Amino acid sequence: MNFFKKAYCRTYQVAMRALLPLLPYHEPKLLKDYHELGELLKN
């Protein structure tokens, strides 16, 4: 692989790993049964 392409890919990976904790994530909602899934999908 070209040296510059490899260096670019590694720099991109390091940047994304550093920014990962700053990305907004939602807390998952635990569903008890399929009926709750249907209601959630309707909304």
C-alpha positions as CSV (number, residue, x, y, z in Angstrom):
1,M,0.0,0.0,0.0
2,N,1.2,3.5,-0.7
3,F,2.9,5.1,2.3
4,F,0.7,8.3,2.1
5,K,-2.5,6.4,1.8
6,K,-1.5,4.2,4.8
7,A,-0.6,7.3,6.8
8,Y,-3.9,8.9,5.9
9,C,-5.9,5.8,6.9
10,R,-4.1,5.6,10.3
11,T,-4.6,9.3,11.0
12,Y,-8.3,8.9,10.2
13,Q,-8.6,5.9,12.5
14,V,-6.9,7.7,15.4
15,A,-9.1,10.8,14.9
16,M,-12.3,8.7,14.9
17,R,-11.2,6.8,18.0
18,A,-10.5,10.1,19.8
19,L,-13.9,11.5,18.8
20,L,-15.9,8.4,19.6
21,P,-16.6,9.3,23.3
22,L,-18.0,12.6,22.2
23,L,-20.6,11.2,19.9
24,P,-24.2,11.3,21.2
25,Y,-25.6,7.9,22.1
26,H,-29.1,7.0,23.3
27,E,-29.7,4.7,26.2
28,P,-31.3,1.6,24.9
29,K,-34.9,0.9,26.0
30,L,-35.4,-2.6,27.2
31,L,-38.6,-4.1,25.9
32,K,-40.5,-6.8,27.8
33,D,-42.4,-8.3,24.9
34,Y,-43.4,-7.9,21.3
35,H,-46.4,-5.8,22.1
36,E,-44.1,-3.0,23.3
37,L,-42.1,-3.3,20.1
38,G,-45.2,-2.8,18.0
39,E,-46.2,0.3,20.0
40,L,-42.7,1.7,19.7
41,L,-42.6,1.2,16.0
42,K,-46.0,2.9,15.6
43,N,-44.7,6.0,17.4
